[in-house]
Amino acid sequence: QVQLVESGGGSVESGGSLRLSCAASGYFYSYSSYCLGWFRQAPGKEREGVAGIARDGVTSYADSVKGRFTISRDNAKSTLYLQMNSLQPADTAMYYCAAQYCSGATVSPWSLLQRASFRRWGQGTQVTVAS
């Protein structure tokens, strides 16, 4: 089974930047065959998709983060990243990475932002943006 560990969260001022990382470990066939995603959950709200990346590098973003966040992956390091710029207080949440083996599957950009598309989840890293 693949285990996911997020890091890079913290507290920043509005307008600041953070880079989240999600390292995969454990037994998995091929990291490059996984679809990967970042989700976030603020207190009292549902967990929502922030960004996703398919095995072929196709990306998808929530409207609220387009132009500010960038998702990327390093298959050689089995690591997923989320570069977050121009952070706003509304971005304050626990951020989770997720993975799902999707080799051979047709993946739509919409599906990369859906919780139901992913079975493996990390424990989360807190991001707090002060106004």
C-alpha positions as CSV (number, residue, x, y, z in Angstrom):
1,Q,0.0,0.0,0.0
2,V,1.1,3.5,-0.7
3,Q,1.5,5.9,2.3
4,L,1.4,9.6,1.8
5,V,3.0,12.2,4.0
6,E,2.4,15.9,3.5
7,S,4.8,18.7,4.6
8,G,5.4,22.4,4.1
9,G,2.3,23.9,5.8
10,G,2.5,26.8,8.1
11,S,1.4,30.3,8.9
12,V,1.9,33.2,6.4
13,E,0.6,36.7,5.9
14,S,-1.9,37.5,3.2
15,G,-0.1,37.6,-0.2
16,G,2.6,35.2,0.9
17,S,3.6,31.9,-0.6
18,L,4.0,28.3,0.6
19,R,5.1,25.1,-1.1
20,L,3.5,21.9,0.0
21,S,5.1,18.5,-0.6
22,C,3.6,15.0,-0.4
23,A,6.0,12.1,-0.3
24,A,4.8,8.6,-1.2
25,S,6.3,5.5,0.4
26,G,5.5,1.9,0.9
27,Y,4.7,-0.6,-1.7
28,F,3.3,0.6,-5.0
29,Y,3.8,-0.6,-8.5
30,S,4.7,2.6,-10.2
31,Y,4.3,6.1,-8.9
32,S,4.0,7.5,-12.4
33,S,0.8,5.4,-12.9
34,Y,-1.0,7.3,-10.2
35,C,-3.4,10.2,-10.5
36,L,-2.6,12.7,-7.7
37,G,-4.6,15.5,-6.1
38,W,-4.6,18.1,-3.4
39,F,-7.7,18.8,-1.3
40,R,-8.4,21.1,1.5
41,Q,-10.9,21.3,4.4
42,A,-11.7,24.3,6.4
43,P,-13.4,24.1,9.8
44,G,-17.1,23.4,9.3
45,K,-16.8,22.9,5.5
46,E,-16.7,20.0,3.2
47,R,-13.3,18.7,1.8
48,E,-12.9,20.3,-1.6
49,G,-10.6,19.6,-4.5
50,V,-7.9,22.2,-5.1
51,A,-5.7,20.7,-7.8
52,G,-5.1,17.4,-9.5
53,I,-2.6,15.9,-11.9
54,A,-3.0,12.9,-14.1
55,R,-0.3,10.4,-14.9
56,D,0.3,12.1,-18.3
57,G,0.7,15.5,-16.6
58,V,-2.7,16.9,-17.4
59,T,-3.7,19.3,-14.6
60,S,-7.0,20.6,-13.2
61,Y,-7.6,23.4,-10.7
62,A,-10.5,24.7,-8.7
63,D,-11.6,28.1,-10.0
64,S,-10.7,29.7,-6.6
65,V,-7.0,28.9,-7.0
66,K,-6.4,29.2,-10.8
67,G,-3.5,31.5,-11.6
68,R,-2.3,31.3,-8.0
69,F,-1.6,27.6,-7.3
70,T,0.5,25.2,-9.3
71,I,0.5,21.4,-8.9
72,S,3.5,19.4,-10.1
73,R,4.9,15.9,-9.6
74,D,8.4,14.4,-9.6
75,N,8.0,10.8,-10.4
76,A,11.7,10.0,-9.7
77,K,11.2,11.2,-6.2
78,S,7.7,9.9,-5.8
79,T,6.7,13.4,-4.6
80,L,3.8,15.7,-5.3
81,Y,4.0,19.4,-4.9
82,L,1.6,22.4,-4.6
83,Q,3.1,25.8,-5.1
84,M,0.7,28.4,-3.5
85,N,1.2,32.1,-4.3
86,S,-0.8,35.1,-3.4
87,L,-2.3,33.3,-0.5
88,Q,-5.5,34.7,1.0
89,P,-7.3,34.2,4.3
90,A,-9.9,32.1,2.5
91,D,-7.1,29.6,1.7
92,T,-6.8,28.7,5.4
93,A,-7.5,25.0,5.7
94,M,-6.0,21.6,6.3
95,Y,-4.5,20.4,3.1
96,Y,-4.5,16.8,2.1
97,C,-2.8,14.9,-0.7
98,A,-4.5,12.0,-2.4
99,A,-3.5,9.2,-4.8
100,Q,-5.2,6.7,-7.0
101,Y,-3.7,4.1,-9.4
102,C,-5.1,5.1,-12.8
103,S,-2.9,3.4,-15.4
104,G,-4.9,2.8,-18.5
105,A,-7.9,4.8,-17.3
106,T,-9.4,7.8,-19.0
107,V,-9.2,10.6,-16.5
108,S,-11.2,13.8,-16.9
109,P,-10.1,17.1,-15.4
110,W,-13.3,17.1,-13.4
111,S,-12.6,13.8,-11.8
112,L,-9.2,15.0,-10.6
113,L,-11.0,17.3,-8.2
114,Q,-13.5,14.7,-6.8
115,R,-12.9,13.0,-3.5
116,A,-14.5,9.8,-4.8
117,S,-11.7,9.5,-7.4
118,F,-9.1,8.8,-4.7
119,R,-8.6,6.0,-2.2
120,R,-5.3,6.9,-0.6
121,W,-5.0,9.9,1.6
122,G,-2.4,11.6,3.7
123,Q,-2.9,12.9,7.2
124,G,-2.9,16.6,6.2
125,T,-0.8,19.7,6.8
126,Q,-2.3,23.0,8.1
127,V,-2.1,26.2,6.2
128,T,-3.1,29.4,8.0
129,V,-3.2,32.7,6.2
130,A,-3.4,35.9,8.3
131,S,-5.1,39.0,7.0
